[in-house]
Amino acid sequence: MAELAGLGEVVARVPLTGHVGKSGAGLERVRTADGASYVVKRVTAESDLLHALLGGGPAREYLLWREGALDRLPAGVTHAVLDGWCEDDTTVIVMRDLGDRVLSWDDRLTAEQTRWVMGRVAALHRTFLADPPRAVAPLGPVLDQFAPHRIGAVAGADSPLPDLVRRGWTLFADLVPNDVAGAVFGVLADVAPYAAGLVAAGPVTLVHGDLATVNMGFDGDDLVLLDWAMPVLAPGAMDVARFIAGCSSVVALSREDTIAAYRAAAGPAYDETAMRLALLLGLVWLGWNKALDAAEHPDPATRARERDDLDWWVAQARTTLESGVL
């Protein structure tokens, strides 16, 4: 088999078709003649829906690595990227093979593990307060990537995601009271003022953009952050809101206690106004998914849990709207 850049002769390749990513990026595990194992990711706008929504081009993860930003991560936080390059319209990223150290949706974080994660995420945010990287995605398209008009632009993509998103927003309009639903759809229609408000609230730092358990590995005392596909410059509250929006069902710590753990660790990276805005924007990001699960998940217990979760987010959004921070 051919060589893999400077890593040596490849003697085995196995596609990772069962990975949890929904965007469509291609992953394979490769083994070289010296017995080393790597995971190789190939990102194109044609195959990766979320990459297409950010405008295509070289993958942000590759650009962030090439700039050297990932090597500036604080002690206790690391990444898996070893090499990367572009082949025409495809970005190739070579990563350490972490095996079962990468979390799946079957892994549930204890309260202690959640505080550990929040402490390391807070350290990441503190590190980049004074000197954020340049190779990041624009904030607006990351905030509204699931807006009906944006997901509709890729409706022909070879992915079930656009249809699910559109169905979810239809259900959201039916399930959520008009005051909150109207505000969420207003943000989705024109995200620019809200993106500007989030940045103005500050403090601005490097934000992972898709902080979730399935984008993490536990490697000894290190938190390995994976899939830097949507890094942005924003308050760290955005990472926390997205984490609890996507992962509260697999985290033992309550949503409020997760935020409190981050607040205690973040120091100058924390701002209460930014957190209030981020909690509204968490619903802007995943409200469609929450409504879909609350209304149509095949498991009754999951439907009930997700309806309670949706109610919590609606209450948080209403508190933000009534606070006058917008």
RODO-2510 file (C-alpha; in nm, 4 decimals, decimal comma):
residues 326
     n   res          X          Y          Z
     1     m     0,0000     0,0000     0,0000
     2     a     0,1022     0,3615    -0,0451
     3     e     0,2813     0,5693     0,2156
     4     l     0,0789     0,8064     0,4332
     5     a     0,2727     1,1311     0,4041
     6     g     0,5744     1,0950     0,6349
     7     l     0,4264     0,8245     0,8568
     8     g     0,5449     0,5245     0,6588
     9     e     0,4007     0,2456     0,4470
    10     v     0,0320     0,1741     0,5109
    11     v    -0,0369    -0,1977     0,5477
    12     a    -0,4049    -0,1897     0,6554
    13     r    -0,7012     0,0468     0,6233
    14     v    -1,0388     0,0068     0,7931
    15     p    -1,3221     0,2580     0,7351
    16     l    -1,4806     0,3784     1,0600
    17     t    -1,8391     0,3690     0,9412
    18     g    -1,9920     0,3413     1,2865
    19     h    -1,8567     0,6663     1,4310
    20     v    -2,1078     0,9050     1,5895
    21     g    -2,0402     1,2097     1,3737
    22     k    -2,3403     1,3232     1,1714
    23     s    -2,1703     1,5664     0,9382
    24     g    -2,0392     1,3106     0,6899
    25     a    -1,6618     1,3497     0,7282
    26     g    -1,4856     1,0279     0,6271
    27     l    -1,2830     0,8458     0,8926
    28     e    -1,0602     0,5423     0,8633
    29     r    -0,8140     0,3638     1,0899
    30     v    -0,4810     0,2933     0,9209
    31     r    -0,1903     0,0783     1,0362
    32     t     0,1638     0,1328     0,9126
    33     a     0,4418    -0,1175     0,8617
    34     d     0,6018    -0,0295     1,1950
    35     g     0,2828    -0,1333     1,3782
    36     a     0,1605     0,2190     1,4565
    37     s    -0,2104     0,2969     1,4264
    38     y    -0,3647     0,6278     1,3206
    39     v    -0,7069     0,7701     1,2453
    40     v    -0,7301     0,9631     0,9192
    41     k    -1,0102     1,2095     0,8515
    42     r    -1,0974     1,3429     0,5075
    43     v    -1,3103     1,6546     0,4932
    44     t    -1,4806     1,7886     0,1809
    45     a    -1,7754     2,0209     0,1331
    46     e    -1,9375     1,7523    -0,0820
    47     s    -1,9348     1,4866     0,1895
    48     d    -1,9344     1,6927     0,5110
    49     l    -2,2597     1,8824     0,5552
    50     l    -2,1458     2,1050     0,8416
    51     h    -1,8246     2,1907     0,6582
    52     a    -2,0346     2,2936     0,3591
    53     l    -2,2472     2,5171     0,5825
    54     l    -1,9294     2,6979     0,6890
    55     g    -1,8357     2,7679     0,3278
    56     g    -1,6008     2,4779     0,2510
    57     g    -1,2309     2,5356     0,1850
    58     p    -0,9552     2,3930     0,4052
    59     a    -1,0984     2,2441     0,7245
    60     r    -1,0803     2,4764     1,0264
    61     e    -0,9241     2,2008     1,2363
    62     y    -0,6344     2,1770     0,9937
    63     l    -0,5928     2,5558     0,9791
    64     l    -0,5986     2,5832     1,3592
    65     w    -0,3352     2,3082     1,3858
    66     r    -0,1204     2,4634     1,1120
    67     e    -0,1285     2,8000     1,2895
    68     g     0,0050     2,6315     1,6023
    69     a    -0,2950     2,7161     1,8182
    70     l    -0,3550     2,3552     1,9222
    71     d     0,0002     2,3355     2,0551
    72     r    -0,0823     2,6269     2,2877
    73     l    -0,3492     2,4322     2,4754
    74     p    -0,2974     2,4471     2,8531
    75     a    -0,1663     2,1673     3,0715
    76     g    -0,4365     1,9036     3,1105
    77     v    -0,5910     1,9752     2,7693
    78     t    -0,4577     1,8289     2,4463
    79     h    -0,5531     1,7336     2,0912
    80     a    -0,4985     1,4379     1,8604
    81     v    -0,3768     1,6001     1,5372
    82     l    -0,0378     1,4798     1,4123
    83     d    -0,0355     1,6029     1,0544
    84     g    -0,2542     1,7518     0,7872
    85     w    -0,2546     1,8690     0,4284
    86     c    -0,4884     1,9567     0,1416
    87     e    -0,5452     1,7447    -0,1680
    88     d    -0,7401     1,9636    -0,4109
    89     d    -1,0744     2,0235    -0,2315
    90     t    -1,0110     1,7597     0,0358
    91     t    -0,8485     1,8280     0,3715
    92     v    -0,6653     1,5264     0,5149
    93     i    -0,6059     1,5197     0,8919
    94     v    -0,3959     1,2472     1,0563
    95     m    -0,4635     1,1864     1,4239
    96     r    -0,3450     0,9693     1,7083
    97     d    -0,5556     0,6568     1,7412
    98     l    -0,7022     0,6918     2,0913
    99     g    -0,9099     0,3744     2,0684
   100     d    -1,1525     0,3311     2,3553
   101     r    -1,0221     0,6423     2,5287
   102     v    -1,2648     0,8342     2,3052
   103     l    -1,6065     0,8681     2,4671
   104     s    -1,9253     0,7449     2,3039
   105     w    -2,2924     0,8148     2,3741
   106     d    -2,2858     0,5039     2,5931
   107     d    -2,0475     0,6736     2,8365
   108     r    -2,2023     0,8647     3,1250
   109     l    -1,9985     1,1232     3,3145
   110     t    -2,0091     1,1196     3,6908
   111     a    -2,0441     1,4473     3,8787
   112     e    -1,6710     1,4381     3,9553
   113     q    -1,5800     1,3759     3,5900
   114     t    -1,8055     1,6605     3,4782
   115     r    -1,6354     1,9030     3,7177
   116     w    -1,2998     1,7743     3,5875
   117     v    -1,4073     1,8458     3,2290
   118     m    -1,5391     2,1921     3,3167
   119     g    -1,2139     2,2739     3,4937
   120     r    -1,0090     2,1862     3,1875
   121     v    -1,2426     2,3650     2,9492
   122     a    -1,2184     2,6723     3,1715
   123     a    -0,8373     2,6477     3,1549
   124     l    -0,8610     2,6425     2,7744
   125     h    -1,0733     2,9567     2,7777
   126     r    -0,8435     3,1394     3,0204
   127     t    -0,5380     3,0521     2,8105
   128     f    -0,6625     3,2236     2,4955
   129     l    -0,8149     3,5368     2,6504
   130     a    -0,5200     3,7636     2,5722
   131     d    -0,4022     3,6063     2,2470
   132     p    -0,6733     3,4212     2,0520
   133     p    -0,5850     3,2429     1,7268
   134     r    -0,6764     3,3709     1,3818
   135     a    -0,7716     3,0454     1,2036
   136     v    -1,1283     3,0275     1,3301
   137     a    -1,4723     3,0085     1,1721
   138     p    -1,7000     3,3137     1,1519
   139     l    -1,9282     3,3213     1,4558
   140     g    -2,2601     3,3907     1,2818
   141     p    -2,2621     3,0832     1,0551
   142     v    -2,1708     2,8616     1,3511
   143     l    -2,4543     3,0021     1,5622
   144     d    -2,7245     2,9672     1,2961
   145     q    -2,5984     2,6648     1,1041
   146     f    -2,9282     2,4832     1,1641
   147     a    -3,1500     2,7764     1,0638
   148     p    -3,4264     2,6592     0,8279
   149     h    -3,3105     2,8834     0,5431
   150     r    -2,9493     2,7666     0,5779
   151     i    -3,0186     2,3963     0,6066
   152     g    -3,2579     2,4311     0,3142
   153     a    -2,9696     2,5441     0,0962
   154     v    -2,8137     2,1989     0,1291
   155     a    -3,1389     2,0038     0,1113
   156     g    -3,0041     1,7945    -0,1728
   157     a    -2,7071     1,6751     0,0318
   158     d    -2,6596     1,3018     0,0749
   159     s    -2,7528     1,3185     0,4432
   160     p    -3,0728     1,2718     0,6429
   161     l    -2,9867     1,5728     0,8571
   162     p    -3,1555     1,8511     0,6532
   163     d    -3,4930     1,6746     0,6586
   164     l    -3,4619     1,6045     1,0312
   165     v    -3,3750     1,9668     1,1046
   166     r    -3,6691     2,1015     0,9062
   167     r    -3,9065     1,8553     1,0730
   168     g    -3,7679     1,9487     1,4146
   169     w    -3,8261     2,3223     1,3650
   170     t    -4,1849     2,2542     1,2564
   171     l    -4,2410     2,0622     1,5794
   172     f    -4,0608     2,3331     1,7772
   173     a    -4,3122     2,5913     1,6563
   174     d    -4,5952     2,3667     1,7763
   175     l    -4,4451     2,2763     2,1160
   176     v    -4,2867     2,6007     2,2353
   177     p    -4,4852     2,9076     2,3529
   178     n    -4,5000     3,1876     2,1008
   179     d    -4,2907     3,4367     2,2985
   180     v    -3,9875     3,2077     2,3036
   181     a    -4,0450     3,0391     1,9672
   182     g    -4,0822     3,3789     1,8005
   183     a    -3,7584     3,5040     1,9547
   184     v    -3,5694     3,1902     1,8495
   185     f    -3,6941     3,2123     1,4929
   186     g    -3,6051     3,5815     1,4951
   187     v    -3,2444     3,4972     1,5831
   188     l    -3,2385     3,2281     1,3172
   189     a    -3,3613     3,4752     1,0565
   190     d    -3,0898     3,7319     1,1350
   191     v    -2,8189     3,6119     1,3693
   192     a    -2,5818     3,9070     1,3206
   193     p    -2,7151     4,1282     1,6063
   194     y    -2,7041     3,8369     1,8492
   195     a    -2,3546     3,7335     1,7443
   196     a    -2,2427     4,0925     1,7974
   197     g    -2,4132     4,0994     2,1367
   198     l    -2,2419     3,7791     2,2442
   199     v    -1,8998     3,9145     2,1478
   200     a    -1,9743     4,2478     2,3146
   201     a    -2,0647     4,0681     2,6368
   202     g    -1,7214     3,9062     2,6332
   203     p    -1,4707     3,8015     2,7444
   204     v    -1,3754     3,6655     2,4025
   205     t    -1,1537     3,3592     2,3756
   206     l    -1,1018     3,0441     2,1689
   207     v    -1,4186     2,8342     2,1842
   208     h    -1,4242     2,4744     2,0615
   209     g    -1,7702     2,5256     1,9114
   210     d    -1,8958     2,1674     1,9383
   211     l    -1,8149     2,0687     2,2947
   212     a    -1,9701     1,7276     2,3548
   213     t    -1,8705     1,4063     2,5270
   214     v    -1,8329     1,2302     2,1902
   215     n    -1,5733     1,4912     2,0918
   216     m    -1,3625     1,4084     2,3967
   217     g    -1,1086     1,1493     2,4998
   218     f    -0,9868     1,0800     2,8517
   219     d    -0,6143     1,0090     2,8312
   220     g    -0,4756     0,9777     3,1814
   221     d    -0,4947     1,3251     3,3345
   222     d    -0,5490     1,4896     2,9953
   223     l    -0,8754     1,5906     2,8356
   224     v    -0,8314     1,5318     2,4617
   225     l    -1,0560     1,7616     2,2597
   226     l    -1,1418     1,6200     1,9173
   227     d    -1,3151     1,7499     1,6046
   228     w    -1,2191     2,1171     1,6033
   229     a    -1,4433     2,1718     1,3007
   230     m    -1,6142     2,4866     1,4324
   231     p    -1,3690     2,6870     1,6463
   232     v    -1,4789     3,0474     1,6965
   233     l    -1,3887     3,3552     1,8959
   234     a    -1,6619     3,4072     2,1541
   235     p    -1,7187     3,3954     2,5289
   236     g    -1,6455     3,0534     2,6784
   237     a    -2,0096     3,0421     2,7900
   238     m    -2,0929     2,9293     2,4376
   239     d    -1,9020     2,6026     2,4881
   240     v    -2,0750     2,5412     2,8201
   241     a    -2,4231     2,6075     2,6791
   242     r    -2,3613     2,3766     2,3848
   243     f    -2,2241     2,1094     2,6161
   244     i    -2,5314     2,1023     2,8386
   245     a    -2,7621     2,1359     2,5368
   246     g    -2,6219     1,8247     2,3775
   247     c    -2,5039     1,6181     2,6731
   248     s    -2,7187     1,6752     2,9826
   249     s    -2,8742     1,3299     2,9396
   250     v    -2,5330     1,1609     2,9801
   251     v    -2,4013     1,3826     3,2592
   252     a    -2,4759     1,3109     3,6255
   253     l    -2,4256     1,6720     3,7341
   254     s    -2,7305     1,8964     3,6921
   255     r    -2,7307     2,1703     3,4313
   256     e    -2,7142     2,4372     3,7001
   257     d    -2,4280     2,2632     3,8812
   258     t    -2,2386     2,2171     3,5548
   259     i    -2,2596     2,5915     3,4925
   260     a    -2,1576     2,6575     3,8535
   261     a    -1,8539     2,4282     3,8160
   262     y    -1,7463     2,6189     3,5073
   263     r    -1,8071     2,9552     3,6747
   264     a    -1,5900     2,8565     3,9716
   265     a    -1,3025     2,7472     3,7452
   266     a    -1,3222     3,0106     3,4717
   267     g    -1,2261     3,3205     3,6690
   268     p    -1,1773     3,6083     3,4212
   269     a    -1,3169     3,3933     3,1369
   270     y    -1,6662     3,4001     3,2920
   271     d    -1,9341     3,6639     3,2402
   272     e    -2,2941     3,6300     3,3565
   273     t    -2,4435     3,8290     3,0679
   274     a    -2,2554     3,6140     2,8185
   275     m    -2,3907     3,3020     2,9885
   276     r    -2,7464     3,4334     2,9685
   277     l    -2,7045     3,5003     2,5960
   278     a    -2,5393     3,1626     2,5418
   279     l    -2,8307     2,9824     2,7077
   280     l    -3,0692     3,1418     2,4579
   281     l    -2,8355     3,0585     2,1717
   282     g    -2,8130     2,6981     2,2916
   283     l    -3,1814     2,6679     2,2121
   284     v    -3,1220     2,8405     1,8776
   285     w    -2,8657     2,5718     1,8005
   286     l    -3,0443     2,2536     1,9117
   287     g    -3,4081     2,3501     1,9621
   288     w    -3,5030     2,1504     1,6526
   289     n    -3,3402     1,8338     1,7922
   290     k    -3,5011     1,8742     2,1325
   291     a    -3,8458     1,9192     1,9801
   292     l    -3,7936     1,6200     1,7515
   293     d    -3,7005     1,3930     2,0428
   294     a    -3,9722     1,5343     2,2706
   295     a    -4,2421     1,4649     2,0123
   296     e    -4,1309     1,1655     1,8084
   297     h    -3,8619     0,9604     1,9829
   298     p    -3,9775     0,5954     1,9787
   299     d    -3,8986     0,5442     2,3489
   300     p    -4,1666     0,6963     2,5792
   301     a    -3,9187     0,7507     2,8632
   302     t    -3,6849     0,9393     2,6306
   303     r    -3,9738     1,1484     2,4986
   304     a    -4,0679     1,2466     2,8543
   305     r    -3,7070     1,3267     2,9466
   306     e    -3,6580     1,5365     2,6358
   307     r    -3,9841     1,7232     2,6947
   308     d    -3,8610     1,8146     3,0431
   309     d    -3,5303     1,9207     2,8916
   310     l    -3,7046     2,1357     2,6317
   311     d    -3,9104     2,2998     2,9080
   312     w    -3,5889     2,3830     3,0964
   313     w    -3,4379     2,5477     2,7895
   314     v    -3,7554     2,7424     2,7184
   315     a    -3,7479     2,8743     3,0755
   316     q    -3,3822     2,9759     3,0374
   317     a    -3,4535     3,1498     2,7075
   318     r    -3,7472     3,3364     2,8604
   319     t    -3,5305     3,4515     3,1514
   320     t    -3,2758     3,5860     2,9012
   321     l    -3,5447     3,7623     2,6994
   322     e    -3,6967     3,9183     3,0121
   323     s    -3,3578     4,0252     3,1496
   324     g    -3,3164     4,2947     2,8876
   325     v    -2,9638     4,1859     2,7895
   326     l    -3,0608     4,1717     2,4210
***
